Amino acid sequence: MRVRNLKGRLADRRADAILLSSDQNIVYFTGCFRGSGERSTWSLLPTREDDTVYWYSPGIDRDLIESWWSTQNEYYFGYPHAEGGFPNRGQVVQGPTVNLFEWMLEGLRSRGLGGGTIAVDWTLSAPQTDSVRKVIPGTRFVNVQADCLSMQQLKTPEELRLLQRAYRYFDRVHAFARDYILERGTDLTDFELGQALQAFGIGLLMNDVVADGKPHSAVGIEVTSNYVRAGMASAYPHPNQFFYQKLERGQTMYVNCDIKLGGMGGECYRNYLIGPWTDEQERMWEVVAETIQIQEEESKAGAVCSDIAAKIHQHQVDAGMAEYIYHRPAHGQGQFFSGHQPPFIALGDYSVLE
């Protein structure tokens, strides 16, 4: 359905095919959960064919791809790939290093797409443009990444249900973390707490999904542990030290993890104060809670992101917290690998919420 919608959206561009190269877009439009790393992958979606996808991919994932939605999969053996070198076929050849982008272009040419218009999700580099002139001269490449992103920003009803389900787990995970802190007290490190809440969260998710241990089941499952931190590290938005700090009385405890189900979900923080706390600590905690309430009340269809950010920041400033403001109030949440996604609740973002 997503591919059909994308083709309809791009109909006026008169593209002969859509060529996806980013892991984010490939997962979103094909549903095949995997990452490429340094091994380039392209998914080709001819616009005049119904429900077909042609892959140009690394051989390491050939079984994964071919057991999913794959009309045809052409693969290279490894990266860097040697021409003719396919040990899996008994061909141990130390051939010249293959230009994989040109190898993929040759695949487009073999499908009769040379000289046409290809919609892609990136802007070609100068070397790539030279390769196009060499392999399929006269072919026009049109960047439609903005369309791909726009579709991902507007979540479908199914995606919203997955998001809501993922966030319901947060309440249980954070309650577990609270109880675990009360049970272990100052004998506990933030590292141990993170590991414990991760194990608890994974258990919750895996008990609720169908998982048979085979590919394409229980995909996009994640509960992180590495953001949980105590004391001084909690004062930094992006600290760089390893978190292995004992919990102490009178300090802060930052309980945070990402939870994803089917690639949908996100991050959720809960800020704790371990008594006894000072009046200053309590006031800062209250201001944080108040700004969250402002964001919830102001974030509605038709609102401008910059206006929401301004109201939140003004409240922080009026509360005497100016020197402690380090960043924008919020960001959009993407699927799969994307993490942060537009729009942003930031002074410089004038997007209108939908």
Rosetta blueprint (number, residue, H / E / L):
1 M L
2 R H
3 V H
4 R H
5 N H
6 L H
7 K H
8 G H
9 R H
10 L L
11 A H
12 D H
13 R H
14 R L
15 A L
16 D L
17 A E
18 I E
19 L E
20 L E
21 S L
22 S L
23 D H
24 Q H
25 N H
26 I H
27 V H
28 Y H
29 F H
30 T H
31 G L
32 C L
33 F L
34 R L
35 G L
36 S L
37 G L
38 E L
39 R L
40 S L
41 T L
42 W E
43 S E
44 L E
45 L E
46 P E
47 T L
48 R L
49 E L
50 D L
51 D L
52 T L
53 V L
54 Y E
55 W E
56 Y E
57 S E
58 P E
59 G H
60 I H
61 D H
62 R H
63 D H
64 L H
65 I H
66 E H
67 S L
68 W L
69 W L
70 S L
71 T L
72 Q E
73 N E
74 E E
75 Y E
76 Y E
77 F L
78 G L
79 Y L
80 P L
81 H L
82 A E
83 E L
84 G L
85 G L
86 F E
87 P H
88 N H
89 R H
90 G L
91 Q E
92 V L
93 V L
94 Q L
95 G L
96 P L
97 T E
98 V L
99 N L
100 L H
101 F H
102 E H
103 W H
104 M H
105 L H
106 E H
107 G H
108 L H
109 R H
110 S H
111 R L
112 G L
113 L L
114 G L
115 G L
116 G L
117 T E
118 I E
119 A E
120 V E
121 D L
122 W L
123 T L
124 L L
125 S L
126 A H
127 P H
128 Q H
129 T H
130 D H
131 S H
132 V H
133 R H
134 K H
135 V H
136 I L
137 P L
138 G L
139 T L
140 R E
141 F E
142 V E
143 N E
144 V L
145 Q H
146 A H
147 D H
148 C H
149 L H
150 S H
151 M H
152 Q H
153 Q H
154 L L
155 K L
156 T L
157 P H
158 E H
159 E H
160 L H
161 R H
162 L H
163 L H
164 Q H
165 R H
166 A H
167 Y H
168 R H
169 Y H
170 F H
171 D H
172 R H
173 V H
174 H H
175 A H
176 F H
177 A H
178 R H
179 D H
180 Y H
181 I H
182 L H
183 E H
184 R H
185 G H
186 T H
187 D H
188 L L
189 T E
190 D H
191 F H
192 E H
193 L H
194 G H
195 Q H
196 A H
197 L H
198 Q H
199 A H
200 F H
201 G H
202 I H
203 G H
204 L H
205 L H
206 M H
207 N H
208 D H
209 V L
210 V L
211 A L
212 D L
213 G L
214 K L
215 P L
216 H L
217 S L
218 A L
219 V L
220 G L
221 I L
222 E E
223 V E
224 T L
225 S L
226 N L
227 Y L
228 V L
229 R E
230 A E
231 G H
232 M H
233 A H
234 S H
235 A H
236 Y L
237 P L
238 H L
239 P L
240 N L
241 Q L
242 F L
243 F L
244 Y L
245 Q L
246 K E
247 L L
248 E L
249 R L
250 G L
251 Q L
252 T E
253 M E
254 Y E
255 V E
256 N E
257 C E
258 D E
259 I E
260 K E
261 L E
262 G L
263 G L
264 M E
265 G E
266 G E
267 E E
268 C E
269 Y E
270 R E
271 N E
272 Y E
273 L E
274 I L
275 G L
276 P L
277 W L
278 T L
279 D H
280 E H
281 Q H
282 E H
283 R H
284 M H
285 W H
286 E H
287 V H
288 V H
289 A H
290 E H
291 T H
292 I H
293 Q H
294 I H
295 Q H
296 E H
297 E H
298 E H
299 S L
300 K L
301 A L
302 G L
303 A L
304 V E
305 C H
306 S H
307 D H
308 I H
309 A H
310 A H
311 K H
312 I H
313 H H
314 Q H
315 H H
316 Q H
317 V H
318 D H
319 A L
320 G L
321 M L
322 A H
323 E H
324 Y H
325 I L
326 Y L
327 H L
328 R L
329 P L
330 A E
331 H E
332 G E
333 Q E
334 G L
335 Q L
336 F L
337 F L
338 S L
339 G L
340 H E
341 Q E
342 P E
343 P E
344 F E
345 I E
346 A L
347 L L
348 G L
349 D L
350 Y L
351 S L
352 V E
353 L L
354 E L
